[in-house]
C-alpha cells in the first residue's frame, strides 16, 4: 500500500526526459581503453584485480546485463557488445536513458574518441562544454604568428579573444576547469608572469600544472564568463586521479565567492563534490552564484552511498540549484548507468522526504522535474528543440535532427555535395548501409574531387589537390528529404570532414558558416539568402518528319496566357519544392 501511494512520484521520475549536464565523448570499439574502465575510476591493478569486488561494480554489471538480456558477467556483456556493434549498443543505452540533451566536455582526450557530431546520431540535443585549461594549452602550443615569445600580456589578450569568440548565435558553451587543488589564489601579475615562464621553459606540448598559472587562468576565465553570462563548471571532489583529494574541497572557493567581481557569476560544483557533499550544500545555500551537480557520485558509489550523497546535497541547498548529470565517458553504458541509477536514487531520496514531512507529493514531483531537467534548462539556457551542434575542433554550427525510425519505403539515398565549379554531384547508397554506417561515419571522397572543373574529371592545374588524401562526406540530416520526382529515394546534403566531427577547410558549407559567424560577431549582420531559378519550357514538334524542341510559347513578359498554358507543369514544380521545405515567393513568366 505504501508503494502504491508513491506511484505518482515513481511514474513522474521514470517518464522525465533527462538533461545530462556533464559528460564526455564515446570511444570506438578499438580504443585502447579497456571496457572494465566503465565501472571504476581506478587504473592498473586497482582496476583489474580489485574493482570487480566493489558494490557499484557488481550492481552496474547486473544492470547492463539486464538491459542486454545476457548473463551478468563481464565476458557475456563484452560478447554482446561485440556482436551488436557500437552504434546499436549506443542507441540502446541512450534510448533506455531517455535524454533530451547532453552537454559534452570534449577536452578529456580519450583514445579513438568520436567527435561531438557523432553523438548527435543518438537522439538528444548536444551542447559543448569547453575545457578552458586545454584552450590555454592549445594557445601556448600554437605560439605567436610572428614567432615572438609569449608574455603574460600577450597571452591574456589572445586568451580573452579566443574565449569570447566561442559563443556563436544559437550556441551553448559552458566553461569547465579542473582547478581545485588547495586554496584558490588570487595571483598577482608578477607571479603569473613567472609561472608562465616556467611553463614555457618546460617545453612543448604545454601541460599547465603550475598552480599559480592555473589559478590565474581560472580567475581570468571567470571574469570573462561573468561579463558575457556564461556558466562555469568546476571539478570538485573525486574523479581526477591527478588531484589531491584532501585539497579538493569546494570550501577553497570561499575567497573567490566573497569577491564582488563574481557575485553575478554562475558556478556549478560537479561530482556532488564527494566526499565534500555537505560542504557543497552549504555553499549553495549561502552563495547565490553556486549550483550543484551530482554526476559521477551516481553511479560510482554504492546505492546507500549515492542516496547519502544526494541527501547531503539537499540538506541545505535549494532544490532549484541541484542538477543531474551522468559524467558518462568512453562507453555508452556509463550514460545508461548514470541515468538508471539517478532515477532510482532520486525516487528513494524524495520518497523519504515525503515520509519525513519535508515535501508533499506535489512538491516531490516538481523537485524531480527540476533536478532532472528544468533546473539545467534554465541555468544553461538550453533550447532542446533547436538541436544545434558544435563540431569538434572547428566550432561549426549546424542543425542536427536525426531520424528516429528508418523509413521502410526507401531503397536508395543520394549524398549530395556541390564542388568549387558549382557542379551538383552525388554518391548513392543503399538504404540499410546508409542508416547503419554512413549516417555516422560518412563516405570517403578523394580530395581531388573538389578541384574538378565543369568540363574535366581531373583536378585543375594549380589546385594542389590530388587523389592522395580523403575527406568524409557527412550527411546533414536537416536537409534530408524524399525525392518527389523519383520514387523510393531520398537525398541529403553533405558536409565535408577530415574525420567525423572535424570539418575540412575546403568544405563550402563550413566556409559559409564561418563567414556568417564573422559577419554576425563583428558587424551584427545576419545573412538571408534566396535564389531566382530561371528555366525554359520546351515542347516537341515534328518538322519535315524530324523532332525539334522549340519554346513552349512566344507570349510577352509576365503574360497571363503564357502562364495559363504552363499551369499544370508549374503546379507540379511548386508541389515538389514545397515537399522539400523550399518556400516559393513568386512565379512569373519571362520574355
N, C-alpha and C positions, 0 to 999 in steps of 0.2 A: 504494500500500500504506500509506503514511504517513497519508493522509487517512482510509482505512478504519479505522485504529486509533483515530481520534478520532471515529468515527461516533457513539459513545455520548454524547460531550460535545456534539456538534452537535445530536443529536436532543433531548437534555435542554434545551439552550438554546432551540431552536425551539418546544418544547412548553410552556414555562413561561408561566403567566398572570402578566402583569406588574402590579406595583403602581407606578403613576405618582405619585410623592410630591410633585410640584410642577408645576402647570400653571395656565393662565388660561382665561378664557371664550372661547367661539367667537362670532364676529360674523355678522350677517346678510349676504347677498349684496350688499345695497345700502349697506353700510358705506362710509365714505369711505376706509377703509384699503385701499390697493392690494394685490392678490394677490401682487405681487412681494415684498412685505414678508415673505412666508412664508419666504424664503430668506436673509434677512440682517437684522442689527440696524442697518444703515446707514439713512440718510434722505437726501432731496434727490438731488442729482446723484450722490453716492456710491452710492446705491441704484440709481437708474435707469440710470446710464451705466456704472458700474464693477462693481457686484456680480455681473452676469451673467458676468463673466470670472474669477470665483473658482472654485477647485476644488470647494468644497462646493456652490455653486450648480449647476454642471454635473452633479455626481453626483446631487444631490437631484432635479433636474428629470427625469433619466432614471428614477430610482426611482419617481417619481409617474406618469410616463407609462407605465411598465411595469405598474403597478397598474391604471391606467385602460384600458390596451390602446390607447393613442393614440400619435401621433408625439411624440418628445421635444423639443417646442418649447413655449415659454410660451403661444403663441397656441392651439395644439392642446389643451393642458391646460385653459386657461381656457374654451375652447369646450366641452369635455367637461363641465366643472363646470356651466356654464350650462344645458346640455341635460339634465343629470341631476337638478339641483336639490340644495339644500343637505342635505336630510335623507338622500337617497340617498348623497351623497358622504361625509357624516359617518359614516353606518352602515358604508360600505365601508372607510373608513380605520380605524375603531375595531375592526371585525371582524378586519381584517388585522393590526392591532397586538396584539390579544388581551390586553386589560386585565382584571384582576379588580377593580381600584379605581383611582380618580383623585382626587387632592387638588387642589382648585381655589382659587387665590387670586383672589377677585373684586374685590380692591382696585385692580388695574390697570384703569383705566377706559378702555374702547375704544368707539369709535362704534358704536352699534346692536348692542351685545353682548347675548347671551341670558343670562337668569338661570340660577342653578345648577340649578333644577328641570329646565330644558330638557335639560341634559346627561344626565339620568338615562334619557332615551329611547334613548341609545346603548348601554346594556347594563351597563357596570361600576357598582359602588357609587361614590357620590360623597360626598366629605367636604370640609369647608370649611377653608380657610386664611385666617385673619383678619389683615389688614394693619394693624398697630397704629398707625402714624403717621396713617393715614387715620381711624381711630377717634378719635384725639386731635383731628384737624382737624374732624371732624364735631361733637364735643362743643363745641369752641370756637366753631364757626359757629352752633350752635343757641342758645348763650348760656344764662344762668341764668333760671329760671322767674320770679323776682321782678324781673328787669330789672337787677340789680346787676352790678357789674364783676367780672370774673374776678380772683381772687388765686391764687397758687400752691397754697395750702392747699385752696381750693375746687375747683380743677381736679384736684388729686391725689385728693381724696375721690371726686369724680364719676368720674374715670377708673378708679379701683380698683373702684368699684361696678359700672360698665359692664362692665369686663373680667371680673370674677368672675361676672357674670350670664350669660356666653355658654355655658359648658359645661352642657348640659342632659342629662337621663338618656339613655343610649344614643347620645350625640352625640360626634363627634370634632371638636375645634377645635385647630388648630395655629396658633401665632402666627408672624408674619413681619414683618421690618423691613429696610429698606434703610438701614443706618446707617454702614457703614464708609466714612469719608472722612477719613483721618488717624487718629492715635491716639485711642482711646476715652477720654473724660474722665469722671472721677467728679465730677460737677458739684455745687457747694455750693448750698444753698437760695437764697442771695443771688444767685448768678449765674443760677440757673434763673428766679428771680422777675424779674430784669432782662430775661432773654431772652423770657419770656412777655409782658412789657410791650411789647417791640419788635415781637413778632408781632401783638399786638392793635392797636398803632398803625398797622401796615401796612394794616389794613382787611380786609374780607371779599371773597371767600372766603379763609379762613385757609390758608396754604401753609407748612408747617413746614420751613424751610430753615436756621434758626439752629442751628448745631452744638451749642451748649450745651443748647438745649432738646431737640434730637433725642437727645442722649446721656442727658439726664435722663429722658425718656420711655422710652428703651430699658432703662436700669437699673431703673426703676420696674416696667416690664413683666416683666423677667426675675425680679425679686423675687416678683411675684405668680405668674408661671408656675411658679417653683420651689416655691412654697408649696402649689400645687394640682396639681403634677406634670403641667404642660402642656409639650409640646416647643416650642422656638423655632427657626424657620428664619431664617438671616441671609444676606442678599445679600453675597457676596464676589466679588472679581474683576470680570470683564467682564459686560456685559448691561444696563447702565444708563448712557446717554449723559450723564446729569446728574452722574455721579460722576467724580472724577479717578482714573483707573485707577492712577496712581502711588501713590495713597494708600489703595488698596482691598485691601491685603494682609491676610490673616487674622491675621498676627502682631501687628496693632494690638490684638487682643483679649487679649493675654497678661496685662495687669494685671488685667483682669476675671476671667480664668480662675484666677488665683492667689488671688482673694478668697474667703475661707472661706464667705461667704454663697452662693456659686454653685458649690460643689463638687458639689452634687447636682442641678444644672441639667441639662437635656437640650438640647443645641445642635447644629444642623445647619448646616454651611457649604455653601452652594449653589454651583452652576455650576462645580464642580471647582476653585473659586477661581482659575480660569485668568486670567492666566498664573502664578499662585502655587500650582500644584498640589503642588509639593514641600513648600512651607511648610504647606499644609493637612494633608498627610500626616503631617508631623512633629507638629503639634498634636494630631491624633487619636491618635498613638502614645503621647503622654506625658500627656494630659489625659483622664480617664475620661469627662468630660461632653461631649466633642467627637465628632461624627459627620460623615460626608461624603456629598455627593450630586453626581453628575456631569452633571445635566441642563444643557442649552444647549451645553456643550462638545461634546456629541453632540446634534444633527448639524451644528453650525455650523462645525466645523473640518474640515480635510482628513482623509482616512482615517488617514494616518500621524499627524496631529496629535491625532486622537481617541485612537488607540491609545497614543500617548506620554503623553497626559494621564492616562488611566486607569492606565497602568503606574506613573506617578509617584505617583498616589494610593495604589496598593498597595505601593509600595516600603517604606513604614513602617507604614501604617495597618492595623489588624486587619481582616480580611475581613468580620467581623461588624459593622463600623462603616461600611461603604460601601454606598450605596443608589442606586437608579436613579430618574430622572425624565426627562420629555421637555422640560419647560418649554414645552409646547405652548401656543399662543396664537392667537386670532383665526381661524385656518384649521385644519380637521380634518387637513389634510395634515401640519402640524407635529407632531401627535401620532404619526402613522404614521411619519414620517421619524425621529423620536426613537427609536421602538421598533425599527424595522428596523435603524437604524444601531447601536443599543446591542447588539442580538443579534450582529451581525457583528463589532463591535469586541471585545466580551467573549469571543467564541469565539477571536479572534486572541490576546488577552492571556492567556487561560487555556491555550490551545494551547502558547504559548511557555513559560509557567510549567511545564507538564508536561515539555516537551522539555529545559528547563534544570534539571529536578530539584527545582524549588521545590514542586511539587504532584504528588500521584499522580492518576490518573484519577478515582478516587472522590472525592478532595478537590476536584478541579476541578468536578465535577458539583455537589457540595454548595455550593461557592463561588458557582456560577451561580444556584442556587436561593436562596441567601441574598441575594445582591446584587439580584436581580430581584424578589424578593417577601418572603422570610421576615424579612429584617432590618427592612424597613419595617412589616410586620405586627406584629412585636414592639415596635419602637420607638414607633410611633404608636398601638399598642394597638387595631388595627383589627379589626372584625368584618365581613369582606366578605360574609358570608351575610345580615347583617341589612338591608343596603341602606337605611340611614337617610339622609335628605336634609335639608340645611339650606336653607331658602328664602331667596333673596337679599333683603336689606333687612328681613326680618321674623323671622328665627330660628325659623320654624315647623318643626315636626318631624313628618315622616310617613314611612311606609314606601313605597318605590318599587320595584316588581317588575314590570318591563315585559315584555310577551310577546316571545319570540324569534321566533315564527312566527305570521303572521296566519292565523286559522282559516278554512278554506275553506267550512265548512258554515254560516257566519253571514251573514245578509242585512242585518240592522239592529242598531244599538247604541243603547241608551237611556242618555242622560246625565242623571242624576237629581240633583236638589237639593231641599232642604227649606227653605221660606221661614219668615219670622218668625211666621206664623199656624199653622205646623205642617203646611201642605199639602205633599204629595209631588208634585213637578212634574218634567217631563222634556222634553228635546229628543231627537228620534230621528234618527240619522244613518246613511246607507248605509255598509256595512262598509268599502269602499275609501276613501271620503273620511275616515272616522273614523281609520283606521290611517295614511293618507298625510298628513293635515293636522291633524285635530282633536286627536290624541293629544299633539302638541307645542304647537300654537297655541291650542287650546281653541275655544270657541264664544262669540260675543258675546251678551250679555244686558243689556237695559236695566236700570239700577239700580233703577228704579221697581218692578220685579218683586218685590223683597224687601219692598215696602211694601204689597202687596196683602193684603186681608183674605180670610177664607174665604168671604165672600158677595159680593165685588165684584172685578171685573177691573181696577180702577184703584187708584192709590196712596192710602193712607189720609191723611186730613187731618192736617197737623202732622208728617208723616214727613220732610219736606224732601227726599224722593227723587222725581225726576221722570223723564220719558222722555229727558231730556238727561243723558248720562253712561252709560258702558258698563262692565260687568265681564266678565271672561272665565271661562267655565265650564271648568276644567281637570280632566280625568279623573284620579282616584286609582286607579291600576291594582291596588292591593292589594284593592280592593273589586269588581273586575270578575268577573262570573260569567255563565255561560249561564243564561237564564231557564228554570226547569224546567217552567213551565206554558205556555210559548209556544215553539214550535219555531223554530229558526234566528234567535234573537235573544239578545243579551247586554245586560247592564245594568252601569253603573258609577257610583259616586258622584262628585260634582264638588266641587272646591274653587273658591272664587271669588277671582280675581286681578284686579288692575287691569291688569297685563300679566303674561305668563308669568314666574313666579318672584317676583312681588310681591303678596302676599295683600291683599285688600280688607278694610278694618277691620270691615265688617259681615258678613263670611263667618262663618256659625255654626260651621263646623268649626274655623276658625282661632281663633275666640274660645274654643272648648272646649280647644284645645291650650294656649293661653296660660294659661287658668285652671288646667289640670292642672299646667303648669310652675310656676306660682306656689305652688300647694299643695305640690308636691314640694320646691322650693327653699327655701321659707320655713318650712314646717311638717312636712316629710318625710312627707307624706301621698300615697299613690298611690290613685287613684280606679279602682275596678272597677264598671262599670255593667251592669245587666241590665234586663230588662223582662218584664212579665207581659201577655201578649195574651189578652184575653177576647173571645169572639165567640159568636154564636148560630148554631146549625144549624137550618135551617127545612126543612120538607117541604111539598110541594104537595098539596092536597086539593081535591076538587070538592064544592061545596055549592050545591044548587039550580041546578046547571049552570054555576056560576061557580068559577073557580080562586081558591083562597085559600092563603096561606102561613102555616103555624102552626108552633109549636115542634116540633122533631124528637121530643122525648119530654117526659114530665112526671114523671120519677123524681126522688127527693130528692138532696141534695148528696152528691157522690162515690159515686153509685150504680154498682155493678159492672154491673148490667144495662143502665143507660144508656150506660156506656162500651162494652159489648159491641155495642150496636146501632150505634154510630158508628165501630167499629174500622176498617172499610175506608177511610172518609174520613180518619180521623186518621193512619192509616199513610201515606197519600198526602201529607198535610201534613207529616208528620215527614220523609219522604224528600226533599221539596222543601227544607225548612230545612237538612237535613244537606248537600245538594248545594251550598248557599250558605255552607257552613262556619259555620252558626249552631248552636251546641250547645243541645240541649234537656235541661233538668234534670228536669222533671216534666210530666205531662199528667194533668189531673183534670177531672171533670165538676162544674160549678157547680150551684146550686139553681135 
